[in-house]
């Protein structure tokens, strides 16, 4: 039986990928932080799912989980590792607490290296194992290429993940291990409920209060209408099994208006459009050229 490790499977994309891969006969080792989530998912997915309980920032716990997985593999390689676990914290960078910014980087950018290093031997770096080298799937975001205001910490982590993935892919060619990025737009998960209840009162006395409110009112309903997690799970399956996978999959609805055009427009034009939408224009100093 082919096996995959997925981090952060309690909800969202990780859960969707676990569902899709399990239905296709892939055994999933899925990481969660809480024992109750491990028990819930084991009941939901049955024998094809083996929970791993660890925080992706905990090097010793991740290393122990990698040893646990190796014991199950019977000297065979993993089909893949999906670095999915992540968080999204938002607020204006000028005022965002440094501890919050640090947490964002630790979970979304440092942890994938911790997990990757731990599981690389069973992906094929250990040449004594049987089977083809596996693949690493790093779940990025549209924010890995286009950064919105008030998501600077998140965008920094995902931009970093993109660079990390590109360097890693070229280094691991030596072992035949491919590294592929999945960059979805909004996915309909519980993250949007959490975003709606996030306490942003600390920014009420800043000049960003009005723009931040407009941003929340725009992003949260948009996110709730996003792709189902299973849709991203299908793309992960494709990236794991395609004979000639792309290096990056941009999973974006209405791709022309939401991806192709914004990526092609001059940055100053996109700046102007965003500033106009969310009330970030400065009436005295116009450093943002309007579109012509």
N, C-alpha and C positions, 0 to 999 in steps of 0.2 A: 504493500500500500504506500502510495506517495504521501509525503507529509509536508506541511507548511507551518511555520511559526508566524503568528500575527500578534502584534502588541496592541493593547487597548481595545478589547473586544466586548466590553460590557454593554456598550450602546453604539449607535452611529455607524460609521463606515466599517469599523472593525467587526461589529455585529453583522452587518450586511455581507461582508466578505466571508465571514465564517459560515453564514447561511448558504451562500452560493457555492462555496468550495465543498462544504459537507455534502450538499446535494449532488455534487459531481464525483463523489467517492474519494475525496481528498481528506486525509486525517489532519485536523487542525489542532495545533498546540496554541492556545490563546491566553494572553496575559490579562489579568485583572488585578486590582489592588485589594479587593475585598473578598473574603471567603464566601459571603452570601451570594455574590455575583458568580463565583466559581460553581457553587451548587445549583444556582438557577440555570446557568447556561449548560451545565452537564445534563440536567433534566430535559432541557429544550432540544439539545442536539444529539444526545445519546452517546453511543460508544465511539463515534467518529470525532468526538471532541475531548481533548485532555486539557484541563485548566492549568495554568501556571500562575501562581500568586506572587507578584512582585511589583515594586515601584520601578519604573524604567530608569530612575536616577540612582538606584541602589546597586552599585557594582557587584558587591558580594552576592546579593540575591539574584541578580541576572546571571552571574557565573554559575550559581547553583542550579538555576533553571536550565541552563545550557547542558550541564552534566545530566540532568534528569531527561532531557530530550534525547541526548546521545544514547542513553541506556535503552530507550524505546526503539531506536532506529536499526538495531541489528546490523551495525557496521555499514549502513547505507547513508548516502547523502540526503540532505533535505532538498525538496523541490524548490523551496523558496523561503525567504524571510520578508515579511511585510512590516516595515517600520511605520506604523499608523498612529500610535498613541500621541496625543497632543492636546494642547489647550489653546484658547483664544482669549486674550485679555486686551481690553481696549480703553483708550483715554488719550488725551493730548500729550505728546511727548514732553512738552515744556513743563508739565506738572506731574507726570506719571511717577509714582514712587519707584525708586531704584530697585528695591526688593521685588516689586512686581515685575519690572522689566527683566531682572535677573532670573526670576522663576520662569518667565516665558522662554528665555533662551535655554535654560537648563533642560526643560521638558522637551522642547521642540527641536533643539539643535545638538545639545551635548548628549542627551540620552540616546539618540539614534546611533551615535558612535559607540557608546557603551554596549548597546545591544548588538550592533554589528560585529564588534571585536569578539564578543563572547560566542557568537554563532558562526563566525567564519570557518572554523575548522570543519563543522559538519555540513557546510555549504560546498566544501571541496578543497579548502586549503590543506586539510589533512589528506594527502594523496593516497593513503592506505584504505580509504573508504571506497565502497563499491557504488557505482552509478555515476551519472553525469553531474557536472558541477551545477549547483542551484543558481537561482536568481534572487537579487535583492530588489524589492519594490519599496520606494520611499514615497510616502503620501505627502505631497506638497499642497499647493493651492494656486488659484489664480493670483493670490497675493504673493506668490513666489516670483511673479513676473510684473505685476501691476500693483502698486501700493496705494491704498486709500488713506485719507486722513483718519486719525484716531485709531488706526490699526497698525501703527508704526512698529510696535514691539512684535506683533504677530508677523507682519510683513518682513521685518528684519530676520526673524527666525526662519521663515520660509525661503527668502532669498538666499540665506546662508545654506539651507538644506539643498537648494538647487546647485550651488557651487560645490558643496560637499559631495553630492551625488556624481557630478561630472568628474571631479578628481578621482573619486573612488572607482568609478567605472573604468577609467583609463589605467589605474593601478592594478585592478583585479583582472584585467585582460590576461595577465601572466598565468592566472589559475583557471581561466575560462568562465569566470563568474560575472554575469551581466548585472548592471545596475540600471534600473528603469524608474522614471518619475511618473507619478499620477498626479495631475494638477486639476482637481475639480473646482467648479464654482460652488455656489451654495448647495448644501445638502440638507434635506429636511430631517433634522435630528433634534434631540432635547437641548442642544447647545443654544438654540434660539430662545427657549423658555428661560434658560439660565441667564442669557443676555438681557432679557426683559426685566429680570429681577435684580440685575447687578446694581449695586449702590454707586451711583455716580455723583452723589451729593457733594463729594469732595471737590468737584469742579464747578459748583454752582456760583462761586464768587470769582470765577475767572471769565475772561472775555470770550471763552470758547463755549459757554453754557448753551447759548441759543443754537449754535452750529452743531454741537454734540447731540442736542435733542432732535434736530432735523435729521441727523445721520442715523440715529436709532430708529426713528419713525420710518425711515426709508429701508434700512437694512434688515430689520427683524421680520416684517411681512414678506420681504423678498426671499429671505432665507427659508422661511416656513413653506414657501412654494417651490423650493429647490428639488433636486433629484432625490429619489428614494435611495437609501443606503445600498440596497441590492443592485442598483444601476452601477454604482462604483465597484461593487463586488464583481460584477460581470467584466468590467474593464480590467480589474486585477487578475481575474482568471485568464483573460486574453493575454495580458502582459507576461504571465507565468508560463503559458503554454504555446504561444505563437512561435512558429519556426523562425520568423524574422520580426521580432518585436520592435516597435518604435523606441527611441530613447526617452521620449516624453509623450504622454497622452493628456491633452487638454480636454477635459470633459466639461463642456460649456454649452448650455442651452442657447438657442438663438445665436449661434456662433459668430455670424457676420457682425451683428451689432454689439455683442458682448465681448468679443475677443479680437476678431480680425481687424475691424476698424480702429478700436482703441489702441491696438498694438502698432498700427500703421501710422496713426496721426502723430504730428509733432508733439512732444511732451508739453510744450507751453500751451498748446490748444487744449489738451486734456486737463491741464492745470486750471485753465480758465473755466472750462465746463464744470469741473468739480467745485471750484470756488463759488461759482454762480449758483449752483444747486443748493449748497449747504450754508451759504452766507458767510464765506470766508474772504470776500473782497475787501480791499482797503481803499477807501475813497481818496486818500491823500497820495499814496505811492502805488502806482500801478506797475508792478514788476511782471505782471502776467499779461501777455499780449492776447487780446481777443482774437477769435478766429476771423479770417477774412474770406 
